Amino acid sequence: MDPLAERRERGAAGLVRAGILAASPHNTQPWRFRVSPTRVELYADPARSLGAFDPYLREMHIGLGCAVENMTRPPTPPATKSRSP
């Protein structure tokens, strides 16, 4: 069974949905997505940088990596309720 099949069925919208849920520095979500019929492109959004708090854009790039990671990981199954003994 392909763990990413569910995301593929949802297409680009499923990938972008997963990407926007990624952790980001100070919740700035410093990314922009460009969606076409054959690909999803991820771009840094300099308007959302942390300025003097991140002068080398290190935190921004870590956030972009988190978005990519979320897009490539298989979705986790929903939690199940446990029964009390």
C-alpha positions as CSV (number, residue, x, y, z in Angstrom):
1,M,0.0,0.0,0.0
2,D,1.3,3.4,-1.0
3,P,1.3,5.7,2.1
4,L,1.1,8.8,-0.1
5,A,-1.8,7.5,-2.3
6,E,-4.3,9.6,-0.3
7,R,-2.4,12.8,-0.9
8,R,-2.1,12.0,-4.6
9,E,-5.8,11.4,-4.9
10,R,-6.4,14.9,-3.4
11,G,-3.9,16.3,-5.9
12,A,-2.1,19.6,-5.4
13,A,-4.6,20.9,-2.9
14,G,-3.8,18.0,-0.6
15,L,-0.1,18.8,-0.8
16,V,-0.6,22.5,-0.2
17,R,-2.9,21.8,2.7
18,A,-0.2,19.6,4.3
19,G,2.4,22.3,3.6
20,I,0.6,25.1,5.3
21,L,0.2,23.1,8.5
22,A,4.0,23.0,8.9
23,A,5.8,24.6,11.8
24,S,7.2,28.0,11.1
25,P,9.4,30.5,13.0
26,H,7.1,32.6,15.2
27,N,4.2,31.3,13.1
28,T,5.1,33.6,10.3
29,Q,4.4,31.0,7.6
30,P,7.1,32.5,5.3
31,W,6.1,30.7,2.1
32,R,4.1,31.1,-1.0
33,F,2.8,28.2,-3.1
34,R,2.4,28.2,-6.9
35,V,0.2,25.4,-8.1
36,S,0.0,24.2,-11.7
37,P,-1.5,21.0,-13.2
38,T,1.8,19.2,-13.0
39,R,3.6,20.6,-10.0
40,V,3.5,22.5,-6.7
41,E,6.2,25.1,-6.3
42,L,7.2,26.5,-2.9
43,Y,8.8,30.0,-2.6
44,A,10.1,32.0,0.3
45,D,8.0,35.1,1.0
46,P,10.5,37.8,2.0
47,A,7.7,40.1,3.2
48,R,7.2,37.6,6.1
49,S,10.8,37.4,7.2
50,L,11.7,38.2,10.8
51,G,13.9,41.1,9.9
52,A,16.6,41.7,12.5
53,F,15.6,38.6,14.4
54,D,16.7,36.5,11.5
55,P,19.3,38.5,9.5
56,Y,20.6,35.4,7.6
57,L,17.2,34.0,6.9
58,R,18.1,30.8,8.7
59,E,14.7,30.5,10.4
60,M,12.9,31.2,7.2
61,H,14.7,28.4,5.4
62,I,14.0,26.0,8.3
63,G,10.3,26.8,8.0
64,L,10.4,26.2,4.3
65,G,12.0,22.8,5.0
66,C,9.3,22.0,7.4
67,A,6.7,22.7,4.7
68,V,8.4,20.4,2.3
69,E,8.7,17.7,4.9
70,N,5.0,17.9,5.7
71,M,4.2,17.6,2.0
72,T,6.3,14.5,1.6
73,R,5.3,12.6,4.7
74,P,2.3,10.2,4.6
75,P,-0.7,11.4,6.5
76,T,-1.2,10.0,10.0
77,P,-4.3,7.9,10.7
78,P,-6.9,9.5,12.9
79,A,-6.5,8.8,16.6
80,T,-8.7,6.0,18.0
81,K,-10.5,6.2,21.3
82,S,-9.3,3.8,23.9
83,R,-11.8,2.0,26.1
84,S,-11.5,2.2,29.8
85,P,-11.0,-1.1,31.6
